[in-house]
Amino acid sequence: MAEALQTNTATAAAHDALSSSKSPRRLHKALLPRSIWAAVVVLGLAGLPSIDGQEAQYLKPDGHNPLAPHQLVVVPRGGNALVTLQGYDLDGDKLRASVTKLPASGATLYQLSRVFSDYGYEPIHGKAMASAGETVTGSQNRVYYKRPTADVEPIGAWDVVEFTVSDLTPFGVDKSTSLPGKITFVPPSGIIVGSHFGRDTEGWEIVGNKAASHAVTYEASSRGQLNQYVYGSDDTINTDVTGGSDRSIWFFVAPAKFHGHHGIAYGGALEFLLSSFHGDFRTEKLNRGLDRSGLHLVEIHCAECNTNRGVTIA
């Protein structure tokens, strides 16, 4: 840019010198030798950067990678949704979206039809997206999510679709690409992940009992408010001689489907039903926890929080 500015300044100075003459403007060309006019033209052309030079300039990293925010989309059984793969770029660059993970529950993700993309007329869906990594062609980076006609509502999310956004140069070349954003499609219940124990234990385990870990016991019948549930029993009791609390504490541990990135649930709720078949639940008999640290009904461990040092939320 410095070279271009100097060249343009020199060209402007030459033009000012020519314009300062008191002779009529139409005589300027006649008064200048052909070689000088040629030099002015050459200087003007030299001041224009090449196309490759412009492209290289815009490809320089700007330090602000785009973001692909997570989204939660509610879709009824057998329904559909028009979804914008939203992105954010601090520099205001144009963004291009790509789908990096497709639905896995029988739903189909479509590109928009040309007529709907340009004018908003049906049909909405165009070509089905067949493979991960496909660039979104619809206006405003929109896609169309459609559930199958024969559909059964799950206890949890329908699908989690992932996408990235890339900020572009004026020549349509990617400068940088965001980390994947997640679009979580849920039924009207709003449940992202859950267990209803309709058929089995769903992979729940018990840790901290007599054995280091073992599977819970499944019960298909009902008992009070419990209907189709899992349970465990104290296999060992280690009473603290001073405080009277049981120092052998065990927990139900959720299966793999509860693990992973569920950040979209921030601000939501964790709901569960907990019961006991027998026991003394008077206040003075309650377990005070190890070394009177207190007990928590739920503990959530975030392995990558606190700069990957991990945080336990209780």
VOVEX-647983 format. One record per residue (C-alpha): residue in one letter; residue number from 1; x, y negated, z negated. Coordinates in steps of 0.5 Angstrom, whole numbers. Layout:
  code  pos   east  north     up
     a  NUM      X      Y      Z
...
! end
This chain:
  code  pos   east  north     up
     m    1      0      0      0
     a    2      6     -5     -1
     e    3      9     -4      5
     a    4      2     -5      9
     l    5      1    -11      5
     q    6      7    -14      7
     t    7      6    -13     14
     n    8     -1    -16     14
     t    9      2    -22     10
     a   10      7    -23     16
     t   11      2    -22     21
     a   12     -2    -27     18
     a   13      3    -32     17
     a   14      5    -31     25
     h   15     -3    -32     26
     d   16     -3    -39     22
     a   17      3    -41     25
     l   18      0    -41     32
     s   19     -6    -44     29
     s   20     -3    -50     27
     s   21     -1    -52     33
     k   22     -5    -59     36
     s   23     -6    -56     43
     p   24    -13    -53     44
     r   25    -13    -45     42
     r   26    -14    -43     49
     l   27     -7    -45     50
     h   28     -4    -41     45
     k   29     -3    -35     49
     a   30      0    -39     55
     l   31      5    -42     50
     l   32      8    -36     47
     p   33     13    -31     51
     r   34     10    -24     52
     s   35     15    -21     48
     i   36     13    -25     42
     w   37      6    -23     43
     a   38      8    -16     43
     a   39     12    -16     37
     v   40      5    -19     33
     v   41      1    -13     36
     v   42      7     -8     34
     l   43      7    -11     27
     g   44     -1    -11     26
     l   45     -1     -3     28
     a   46      5     -2     23
     g   47      1     -5     18
     l   48     -5      1     19
     p   49     -3      7     15
     s   50     -4     14     19
     i   51    -10     18     17
     d   52     -5     23     14
     g   53     -3     18      9
     q   54    -10     16      7
     e   55    -12     23      6
     a   56     -5     24      2
     q   57     -7     18     -2
     y   58    -14     20     -4
     l   59    -11     27     -6
     k   60     -7     24    -11
     p   61    -10     27    -18
     d   62    -14     21    -22
     g   63    -13     24    -28
     h   64    -21     25    -29
     n   65    -23     32    -27
     p   66    -31     33    -26
     l   67    -35     36    -31
     a   68    -41     41    -30
     p   69    -46     41    -36
     h   70    -49     47    -39
     q   71    -57     47    -37
     l   72    -63     51    -40
     v   73    -69     52    -35
     v   74    -75     55    -37
     v   75    -78     60    -32
     p   76    -85     64    -33
     r   77    -86     71    -31
     g   78    -86     72    -24
     g   79    -84     64    -23
     n   80    -79     60    -20
     a   81    -75     54    -21
     l   82    -72     48    -17
     v   83    -65     47    -20
     t   84    -60     41    -19
     l   85    -53     43    -21
     q   86    -51     37    -24
     g   87    -44     34    -25
     y   88    -41     28    -28
     d   89    -35     25    -25
     l   90    -32     19    -29
     d   91    -29     16    -23
     g   92    -36     16    -19
     d   93    -33     21    -14
     k   94    -38     25     -9
     l   95    -39     32    -12
     r   96    -40     38     -9
     a   97    -43     44    -12
     s   98    -41     52    -12
     v   99    -44     58    -15
     t  100    -39     62    -18
     k  101    -44     67    -22
     l  102    -51     70    -19
     p  103    -57     72    -22
     a  104    -56     79    -25
     s  105    -64     81    -27
     g  106    -67     82    -20
     a  107    -68     75    -19
     t  108    -66     71    -13
     l  109    -62     65    -12
     y  110    -63     61     -5
     q  111    -61     55     -1
     l  112    -66     50      0
     s  113    -69     50      7
     r  114    -67     44     12
     v  115    -74     41     12
     f  116    -75     41      4
     s  117    -67     39      3
     d  118    -68     33      8
     y  119    -76     31      7
     g  120    -79     35      2
     y  121    -83     39      6
     e  122    -85     47      5
     p  123    -82     52      5
     i  124    -77     51     -1
     h  125    -72     56      0
     g  126    -68     58      6
     k  127    -62     63      6
     a  128    -61     67      0
     m  129    -54     67     -3
     a  130    -51     73     -2
     s  131    -44     72     -6
     a  132    -41     68    -11
     g  133    -37     62     -9
     e  134    -42     60     -4
     t  135    -42     52     -3
     v  136    -49     49     -5
     t  137    -52     46      2
     g  138    -58     43     -1
     s  139    -59     36     -2
     q  140    -57     33     -9
     n  141    -54     40    -10
     r  142    -60     43    -11
     v  143    -62     51    -11
     y  144    -68     55    -12
     y  145    -69     61    -17
     k  146    -74     66    -16
     r  147    -77     71    -20
     p  148    -79     78    -17
     t  149    -87     79    -17
     a  150    -87     85    -21
     d  151    -83     82    -28
     v  152    -83     84    -35
     e  153    -81     78    -40
     p  154    -75     80    -44
     i  155    -73     79    -51
     g  156    -68     74    -49
     a  157    -65     70    -43
     w  158    -67     72    -36
     d  159    -60     70    -33
     v  160    -54     66    -34
     v  161    -52     63    -27
     e  162    -45     59    -27
     f  163    -43     54    -22
     t  164    -37     49    -21
     v  165    -37     42    -18
     s  166    -31     39    -15
     d  167    -30     31    -14
     l  168    -29     29     -6
     t  169    -24     25     -2
     p  170    -28     20      3
     f  171    -25     25      8
     g  172    -29     31      4
     v  173    -23     34      1
     d  174    -23     37     -6
     k  175    -19     33    -11
     s  176    -21     37    -17
     t  177    -26     42    -20
     s  178    -29     43    -26
     l  179    -29     49    -31
     p  180    -36     53    -30
     g  181    -42     50    -32
     k  182    -48     55    -35
     i  183    -55     55    -33
     t  184    -59     59    -38
     f  185    -66     61    -35
     v  186    -71     63    -41
     p  187    -78     65    -41
     p  188    -83     61    -44
     s  189    -81     64    -51
     g  190    -75     60    -51
     i  191    -71     66    -54
     i  192    -64     66    -51
     v  193    -62     73    -54
     g  194    -65     77    -59
     s  195    -67     84    -62
     h  196    -74     87    -63
     f  197    -71     94    -64
     g  198    -77     97    -59
     r  199    -73    103    -58
     d  200    -66    104    -61
     t  201    -61    100    -66
     e  202    -59     96    -60
     g  203    -52     97    -62
     w  204    -52     94    -69
     e  205    -47     96    -74
     i  206    -46     95    -81
     v  207    -39     93    -84
     g  208    -36     93    -91
     n  209    -40     99    -94
     k  210    -37    105    -96
     a  211    -34    107    -89
     a  212    -31    101    -85
     s  213    -36    101    -80
     h  214    -42    105    -78
     a  215    -48    105    -74
     v  216    -55    102    -77
     t  217    -61    107    -78
     y  218    -67    106    -74
     e  219    -74    107    -76
     a  220    -79    107    -71
     s  221    -85    106    -76
     s  222    -88    100    -79
     r  223    -87     98    -87
     g  224    -90     92    -89
     q  225    -88     86    -85
     l  226    -83     91    -81
     n  227    -85     94    -75
     q  228    -79     98    -71
     y  229    -73     96    -75
     v  230    -66     98    -77
     y  231    -63     99    -84
     g  232    -58    101    -88
     s  233    -56    103    -96
     d  234    -51    101   -101
     d  235    -46    107   -101
     t  236    -42    104   -106
     i  237    -42    100   -112
     n  238    -36     96   -115
     t  239    -39     92   -121
     d  240    -35     86   -123
     v  241    -33     87   -130
     t  242    -34     80   -132
     g  243    -39     77   -127
     g  244    -43     83   -126
     s  245    -44     82   -119
     d  246    -42     88   -114
     r  247    -36     87   -110
     s  248    -37     91   -105
     i  249    -41     87   -100
     w  250    -43     89    -93
     f  251    -46     86    -87
     f  252    -51     87    -81
     v  253    -46     86    -75
     a  254    -50     83    -68
     p  255    -48     87    -62
     a  256    -44     84    -56
     k  257    -50     81    -53
     f  258    -50     76    -59
     h  259    -43     74    -57
     g  260    -40     70    -52
     h  261    -42     63    -50
     h  262    -48     61    -53
     g  263    -47     53    -54
     i  264    -54     51    -50
     a  265    -57     54    -57
     y  266    -54     48    -60
     g  267    -60     44    -64
     g  268    -64     51    -64
     a  269    -66     56    -69
     l  270    -64     63    -71
     e  271    -70     67    -74
     f  272    -70     74    -77
     l  273    -74     78    -82
     l  274    -70     81    -88
     s  275    -73     86    -93
     s  276    -71     91    -98
     f  277    -75     97   -100
     h  278    -73     96   -108
     g  279    -68     93   -112
     d  280    -68     87   -118
     f  281    -69     80   -115
     r  282    -69     76   -122
     t  283    -65     70   -121
     e  284    -60     73   -127
     k  285    -59     79   -123
     l  286    -57     76   -116
     n  287    -51     77   -113
     r  288    -46     71   -114
     g  289    -41     73   -109
     l  290    -34     75   -109
     d  291    -31     71   -115
     r  292    -37     67   -115
     s  293    -36     64   -108
     g  294    -44     65   -106
     l  295    -47     69   -101
     h  296    -49     67    -94
     l  297    -55     71    -91
     v  298    -52     69    -84
     e  299    -45     68    -82
     i  300    -43     66    -75
     h  301    -36     66    -73
     c  302    -33     62    -67
     a  303    -26     64    -65
     e  304    -25     59    -60
     c  305    -27     53    -64
     n  306    -22     48    -68
     t  307    -17     49    -62
     n  308    -17     57    -62
     r  309    -16     57    -69
     g  310    -23     60    -71
     v  311    -29     57    -75
     t  312    -34     61    -79
     i  313    -40     57    -80
     a  314    -45     60    -86
! end
